[in-house]
Amino acid sequence: MTAVGTLPLHFPSLHTVSHLPLVSHTDPDAVIARRHGEVISLRRFLADIERVAAMLPDTEHVLNVCSDRYHFAVGLAASMVSGRISLLPSTYTPETLRHLAAFAPDCQVLTDGEGAQFSLPAIRFPELHRADELPAAMPAVPQLESTRLVAWVFTSGSTGTPLPHRKTWGRLVINVRAEGVALGLDPARPATLIGTVPPQHMYGFESTVLVAWQSGAAFDAGRPFYPADIAAALARTPAPAALITTPFHLRTLFDEGVALTQVELVVSATAPLPVELAHQAEARLGAPLLEIYGSTETGQIATRRSALTSEWTLFPGIRLETRDGQTWADGGHIEVAVPMSDVIEQVDTQRFLLRGRNADLINIAGKRTSLGYLNQQLLAIPGVRDGGFHLPDGERDGHITRLVAFVVAPGLSERELRAALRERIDTAFMPRPLIFLDTLPRNATGKLPRETCEALLQAHLRRKVANAQETGAQGTDEQGVGT
């Protein structure tokens, strides 16, 4: 890898380049992926793409749910080269699938698991080529039109309705090439990217698959989630290796205390990374840690080395501007100007600071803070293994009176934890209630969605009512016995 954080002066212009290659690799024996200890070459990858493209159904839209990262990548590429469009929703809930069916009635699911769980027609991912049965001649690397629509990615709005955002090939390429340079990925010394996030998520889509395609790198086909699995993936991967992960996965990895093989780069996204965790990651993994900032709407737009600075540096061509009190991002690879969900303070034209998310800002009794800040303070308390604050339904629109917090802290009592919180946050923001749990049901990217938090709170309240009723019934029985 080259020095991280160095950005190039020029990128291909979408106005001058009509076609861009599927991958930047040119050597037939170049490593595209590593799967279960086996090396997947460019020659084999291209042959697999042809096989899958030939068996895809006669439909324009494909929902690629393959859990094996290599299967996902082959299915994605096969869809692209055959003129199909991939759908990448944030979840696979029944409601989301209904919206997808309405958005793309012809959609079919491509899966390497069981298709029965989906309410859409499903096709099984086929058996791929063995290393000893590859064609003698390597297929040509596909060249795709820069303007080709290759994916719709979806976010969930406040109503829960998936909101579609178009992704064209040229803008995706410009984005991930900028990312590759910012991360220091060197085609002359190809790295292997180990991702703990699913490839269907925008972060995993860009930072484990597309960036590998366009930076001469390889990716590990697995998706290690538990600390022992992550440690095993690091141990079996030859240098140079990069860990593409999240704050949640890093925290659980270090809390477990497993032995870790050092890497050359750590990348984090999906949630703010506490500076203490950034320092710990660099010390434990022996590598610089870079955070990526972006969104489904914009793609990735900035990076920072979190252990050294709080300032973010924009990718080339990206512009931030203020309109009616809100920050908008435009330029570069961004399809259309996008209003940002975060409160942004610009340092200059290329650098900025994050001051919290607009939706996370809280005002209680005239005092202001953000859920992000409160979460960082909670997680920084010794003995807290996981946790998060939640603003309950009905506590918005200027009527905020209470916050809730969920916490995993096996060695702490509620009194001890509240005392530690009082040293870090204003009493106006003390959670009521503070709910202790064995684990938090985070999703595959380590996030704790709002609807999950609300379900946890409602379950707690139901248990509280049931316990009160049981206690009352016991008290009545005891009184009757004593008379």
C-alpha positions in Angstrom: 0.0 0.0 0.0 1.0 3.6 -0.5 0.8 6.4 2.0 -2.8 6.8 3.1 -4.6 10.1 2.6 -2.9 11.2 -0.6 -5.4 12.1 -3.3 -4.7 12.4 -7.0 -5.1 15.6 -8.9 -7.1 14.2 -11.8 -9.8 11.5 -12.4 -11.4 10.4 -15.6 -14.1 12.8 -16.7 -17.5 11.4 -17.4 -17.7 13.8 -20.3 -14.7 12.4 -22.1 -14.8 8.7 -21.1 -17.7 6.8 -22.7 -16.8 3.3 -21.3 -15.0 2.1 -18.2 -13.7 -1.4 -17.5 -15.4 -3.7 -15.0 -12.1 -4.2 -13.2 -8.7 -2.6 -13.4 -6.9 -6.0 -13.3 -5.3 -7.1 -16.6 -3.1 -10.1 -15.8 -5.2 -13.3 -16.2 -3.7 -14.7 -13.0 -4.3 -11.6 -11.0 -6.1 -12.4 -7.7 -9.7 -11.1 -7.6 -10.8 -12.9 -4.5 -9.8 -15.4 -1.8 -12.5 -18.0 -0.9 -12.1 -20.7 1.8 -8.4 -20.6 1.3 -8.6 -20.8 -2.5 -7.3 -18.1 -4.8 -9.8 -16.8 -7.5 -8.0 -15.5 -10.5 -9.2 -12.9 -13.0 -9.5 -15.6 -15.7 -11.8 -17.6 -13.4 -13.8 -14.6 -12.3 -14.6 -13.6 -15.9 -15.6 -17.2 -16.8 -17.9 -17.3 -13.7 -19.5 -14.1 -14.8 -20.3 -15.5 -18.2 -21.8 -18.6 -16.7 -24.1 -16.7 -14.3 -25.1 -14.1 -16.9 -26.2 -16.9 -19.2 -28.6 -18.4 -16.6 -30.2 -15.1 -15.3 -33.9 -14.9 -15.9 -35.4 -12.6 -18.6 -35.9 -9.8 -16.3 -34.6 -6.3 -15.9 -34.2 -6.2 -12.1 -32.3 -8.5 -9.8 -32.3 -8.6 -6.0 -28.9 -10.2 -5.2 -29.0 -11.6 -1.7 -26.0 -13.9 -1.9 -24.3 -14.1 1.5 -21.0 -15.3 0.0 -19.2 -12.1 -1.1 -17.7 -13.8 -4.2 -21.1 -15.1 -5.2 -22.5 -11.6 -4.7 -19.7 -10.0 -6.8 -20.2 -12.5 -9.6 -24.0 -12.0 -9.6 -23.5 -8.2 -9.6 -21.1 -8.3 -12.5 -23.2 -10.8 -14.4 -26.2 -8.5 -14.0 -24.3 -5.5 -15.1 -22.7 -7.0 -18.2 -26.1 -8.4 -19.3 -27.9 -5.1 -19.0 -29.7 -5.9 -15.8 -30.1 -3.5 -12.8 -29.4 -4.7 -9.2 -31.7 -3.7 -6.3 -29.9 -3.0 -3.0 -32.4 -2.4 -0.2 -31.3 -1.7 3.4 -33.4 -4.6 4.7 -35.3 -7.6 3.5 -38.4 -7.2 5.7 -41.7 -8.3 4.2 -42.7 -4.7 4.0 -39.5 -3.8 2.1 -40.1 -6.7 -0.3 -43.6 -5.5 -1.0 -42.2 -2.1 -1.9 -39.6 -3.6 -4.1 -42.3 -5.6 -5.9 -44.2 -2.4 -6.5 -41.1 -0.6 -7.6 -39.9 -3.3 -10.0 -42.7 -5.9 -10.6 -40.3 -8.0 -12.7 -37.7 -8.4 -10.0 -36.3 -11.8 -9.2 -34.1 -12.9 -6.3 -30.6 -14.4 -6.8 -29.7 -16.4 -3.8 -27.1 -18.9 -2.6 -29.4 -19.8 0.3 -33.0 -20.7 0.6 -35.3 -18.7 -1.6 -38.5 -19.6 0.2 -38.0 -16.9 2.8 -38.6 -14.2 0.1 -42.0 -13.2 -1.3 -40.5 -12.7 -4.8 -39.6 -15.3 -7.4 -36.1 -16.7 -6.6 -33.4 -18.5 -8.6 -30.5 -20.4 -7.1 -26.9 -19.3 -7.6 -25.3 -22.0 -9.9 -22.2 -24.1 -9.4 -19.2 -22.2 -10.6 -16.1 -23.3 -12.5 -13.5 -25.4 -10.9 -9.9 -24.2 -11.2 -9.1 -27.2 -13.5 -11.9 -26.6 -16.0 -11.3 -23.0 -17.1 -11.5 -22.1 -20.8 -8.1 -21.8 -22.5 -8.7 -18.3 -23.6 -9.5 -15.6 -21.1 -12.7 -13.7 -21.8 -12.2 -10.0 -22.4 -12.7 -7.7 -19.5 -16.1 -6.1 -20.0 -16.3 -2.4 -20.8 -19.5 -0.7 -19.5 -21.0 2.6 -20.6 -20.3 5.3 -18.1 -24.0 6.4 -18.1 -25.4 2.9 -17.6 -27.7 2.5 -14.7 -26.4 -0.5 -12.8 -28.1 -0.3 -9.4 -30.9 1.2 -7.4 -29.9 1.5 -3.7 -32.5 2.1 -1.1 -32.7 3.9 2.2 -35.6 3.9 4.6 -37.3 7.3 5.1 -39.0 8.4 8.3 -42.1 6.6 7.2 -40.2 3.3 6.6 -40.8 3.5 2.9 -37.6 2.5 1.0 -36.4 5.5 -1.0 -34.6 4.7 -4.3 -31.4 6.3 -5.5 -29.9 5.6 -8.9 -26.3 4.6 -9.3 -24.6 4.8 -12.7 -21.4 2.9 -13.6 -19.3 5.9 -14.3 -20.0 7.8 -11.1 -19.5 4.6 -9.1 -16.1 4.1 -10.7 -15.0 7.7 -10.0 -16.1 7.3 -6.4 -14.3 4.1 -5.6 -11.2 5.1 -7.5 -11.0 8.2 -5.3 -11.6 5.9 -2.3 -8.8 3.5 -3.4 -6.3 6.4 -3.6 -7.4 7.9 -0.3 -7.0 4.5 1.4 -3.5 4.0 -0.2 -4.4 0.9 -2.1 -1.5 0.2 -4.4 -2.1 -1.9 -7.6 1.6 -2.8 -7.6 1.2 -4.5 -4.2 -2.4 -5.7 -4.2 -4.1 -5.9 -0.8 -6.8 -8.3 0.3 -9.9 -6.7 1.8 -11.6 -8.5 4.7 -15.1 -7.1 5.3 -17.2 -7.6 8.3 -20.1 -5.8 6.6 -22.5 -7.4 4.0 -21.8 -6.5 0.3 -25.4 -5.4 -0.2 -25.0 -2.5 2.2 -23.7 0.7 0.5 -20.5 0.7 2.6 -19.7 -3.0 1.9 -20.8 -2.6 -1.7 -18.3 0.2 -2.4 -15.5 -0.7 0.1 -15.2 -4.4 -0.3 -16.3 -5.1 -3.8 -16.2 -2.1 -6.1 -13.0 -0.6 -4.7 -11.2 -4.0 -5.1 -12.3 -4.2 -8.7 -11.1 -0.7 -9.5 -7.8 -0.7 -7.4 -6.2 -3.9 -8.4 -7.1 -5.4 -5.0 -8.7 -8.7 -3.9 -11.5 -9.3 -1.4 -12.1 -12.2 1.0 -15.4 -14.0 0.1 -16.5 -14.4 3.8 -18.2 -12.1 6.1 -16.7 -12.7 9.6 -19.0 -11.3 12.3 -17.8 -12.8 15.6 -14.4 -11.9 17.1 -13.0 -15.4 16.7 -14.1 -15.5 13.0 -12.5 -12.0 12.4 -9.3 -13.1 14.0 -9.2 -16.3 11.9 -9.8 -14.4 8.7 -6.9 -12.0 9.6 -4.6 -14.9 10.4 -5.2 -16.8 7.1 -4.9 -13.8 4.8 -1.5 -13.0 3.3 -0.1 -9.5 3.6 -1.0 -6.9 2.7 -4.4 -7.1 4.3 -7.0 -4.5 5.2 -9.9 -4.8 7.6 -13.1 -3.1 6.4 -15.3 -2.9 9.5 -17.4 -0.8 11.9 -17.1 0.7 15.4 -19.3 -2.1 16.7 -17.2 -4.9 15.3 -14.0 -3.3 16.5 -15.3 -2.8 20.0 -16.5 -6.4 20.3 -13.3 -7.7 18.7 -11.1 -5.9 21.3 -13.4 -6.7 24.3 -13.1 -10.4 23.5 -9.3 -10.3 23.9 -8.5 -12.7 21.1 -5.0 -12.7 19.5 -4.9 -10.6 16.4 -2.7 -10.7 13.3 -1.6 -7.2 12.3 -2.8 -5.7 9.1 -1.7 -2.7 7.0 -4.9 -0.8 7.1 -8.2 -0.6 9.1 -11.2 1.2 7.6 -14.3 2.1 9.6 -17.7 3.5 8.7 -21.5 3.4 9.5 -21.2 5.2 12.8 -19.0 7.8 14.5 -15.8 6.2 15.9 -14.7 7.4 19.4 -11.1 8.6 19.3 -10.2 6.2 22.1 -11.3 3.3 20.0 -9.3 4.6 17.0 -6.2 4.7 19.1 -6.9 1.2 20.4 -7.4 -0.1 16.9 -4.2 1.3 15.6 -2.3 -0.2 18.6 -3.9 -3.6 18.5 -3.8 -4.1 14.7 -0.6 -2.2 14.0 -2.0 -0.1 11.2 -3.5 3.3 10.5 -7.3 3.6 10.8 -9.2 5.6 8.3 -12.8 6.5 8.8 -15.1 7.0 5.7 -17.9 9.5 5.7 -20.8 9.3 3.2 -24.4 8.1 2.7 -26.5 6.0 0.5 -27.5 9.1 -1.4 -24.0 10.5 -1.9 -21.8 7.5 -1.8 -18.5 8.1 0.0 -17.3 11.7 0.1 -14.6 12.1 2.7 -12.0 10.4 4.9 -10.0 11.1 8.0 -7.4 9.4 10.2 -9.5 9.5 13.4 -6.6 9.0 15.8 -4.9 12.2 14.5 -7.6 14.6 13.5 -11.3 15.4 13.8 -11.3 17.0 10.4 -12.7 15.3 7.3 -11.1 15.7 3.9 -13.4 15.7 0.9 -12.8 13.5 -2.2 -11.8 15.4 -5.4 -14.6 17.4 -7.0 -17.0 17.2 -4.1 -18.4 20.6 -3.0 -20.3 21.5 0.2 -22.6 24.6 0.3 -25.2 26.0 2.6 -28.7 26.5 1.4 -31.4 27.9 3.7 -29.4 26.8 6.8 -28.7 23.2 5.6 -25.5 21.8 4.0 -25.8 20.3 0.6 -23.2 18.0 -1.2 -22.7 18.2 -5.0 -20.1 17.6 -7.7 -17.7 14.8 -8.4 -19.5 11.5 -8.5 -22.7 12.7 -6.9 -25.6 12.2 -9.3 -27.7 15.2 -8.0 -27.2 17.7 -5.2 -28.1 16.1 -1.9 -29.1 17.7 1.4 -27.0 16.2 4.2 -28.5 14.7 7.4 -25.6 16.0 9.5 -24.7 19.3 11.0 -21.5 20.3 9.2 -19.0 23.0 10.0 -16.8 23.8 7.1 -13.1 24.5 7.9 -12.3 25.4 4.2 -13.3 24.2 0.8 -11.8 20.8 1.3 -12.2 20.1 5.0 -15.1 20.0 7.5 -16.1 19.0 11.0 -19.2 16.9 12.0 -21.3 18.4 14.8 -24.0 15.6 14.9 -26.9 14.5 12.9 -29.9 16.8 12.4 -32.3 14.1 13.5 -30.2 13.3 16.6 -30.1 16.9 18.0 -31.8 17.1 21.4 -33.1 20.1 23.4 -34.3 19.4 26.9 -35.1 22.3 29.2 -33.0 24.6 27.0 -30.0 22.4 27.1 -28.7 20.9 23.8 -26.8 17.8 22.8 -27.0 14.9 20.3 -27.6 11.2 20.6 -24.2 10.6 19.0 -22.4 12.5 21.8 -24.4 10.7 24.5 -23.6 7.3 22.9 -19.9 8.1 22.8 -20.0 9.1 26.5 -21.9 5.9 27.5 -19.5 3.6 25.5 -16.4 5.3 27.0 -17.3 4.2 30.6 -15.1 1.3 31.7 -17.2 -1.9 31.9 -19.7 -0.9 29.3 -19.5 -3.4 26.4 -22.2 -2.0 24.3 -25.0 0.6 24.6 -27.0 3.3 23.0 -29.4 6.2 23.8 -32.9 6.3 22.3 -35.4 9.1 21.9 -38.8 7.4 22.3 -41.7 7.9 20.0 -43.8 10.9 21.1 -40.8 12.7 22.5 -40.1 14.9 19.5 -41.4 18.2 18.1 -40.2 20.3 21.0 -41.8 18.1 23.7 -38.7 16.1 24.7 -38.8 15.2 28.4 -36.9 12.0 28.7 -34.4 9.7 27.1 -33.9 6.0 27.3 -30.6 4.1 27.2 -29.9 0.4 26.6 -26.6 -1.0 28.0 -24.6 -4.2 28.1 -22.4 -3.9 31.2 -22.2 -7.2 33.1 -20.0 -6.0 35.9 -21.8 -2.7 36.7 -24.8 -2.0 38.8 -27.3 0.6 37.7 -26.1 2.9 40.6 -22.5 2.6 39.4 -23.4 3.3 35.8 -25.6 6.3 36.7 -22.8 7.7 38.8 -20.3 7.4 35.9 -22.8 9.0 33.5 -23.3 12.0 35.9 -19.6 12.7 35.5 -19.9 12.8 31.7 -23.3 14.3 30.8 -25.7 16.9 32.1 -28.4 15.6 34.4 -31.1 16.7 31.9 -30.0 13.9 29.6 -29.9 11.1 32.2 -31.8 8.2 30.8 -35.2 7.2 32.3 -35.2 4.2 32.2 -31.7 2.8 31.9 -32.3 -0.8 30.6 -29.7 -3.5 31.1 -29.6 -6.3 28.5 -27.4 -9.3 27.8 -26.8 -8.2 24.2 -28.1 -5.5 21.8 -29.7 -6.8 18.6 -27.6 -4.8 16.2 -28.0 -5.4 12.5 -25.3 -6.7 10.1 -23.6 -3.3 9.8 -23.5 -2.9 13.6 -26.3 -0.3 13.7 -29.1 -0.2 16.2 -32.1 1.0 14.1 -34.7 3.3 15.6 -37.5 0.7 15.2 -35.3 -1.9 17.0 -34.8 0.5 19.9 -38.5 1.3 20.1 -39.3 -2.5 20.2 -36.8 -3.0 23.0 -38.4 -0.2 25.0 -42.0 -1.5 24.5 -40.8 -5.0 25.5 -39.3 -3.5 28.7 -42.5 -1.6 29.5 -44.6 -4.7 29.0 -42.3 -6.7 31.4 -42.6 -3.9 33.9 -46.4 -3.9 33.8 -46.5 -7.7 34.0 -44.1 -7.7 37.0 -46.2 -5.0 38.7 -49.4 -7.0 38.2 -47.8 -10.2 39.4 -46.5 -8.4 42.5 -49.9 -7.0 43.2 -51.6 -10.4 42.8 -49.1 -12.0 45.2 -49.7 -9.2 47.7 -53.5 -9.8 47.6 -53.0 -13.6 48.1 -50.7 -13.0 51.1 -53.1 -10.6 52.7 -56.0 -13.1 52.3 -54.0 -15.9 53.8 -53.1 -13.8 56.9 -56.7 -12.8 57.8 
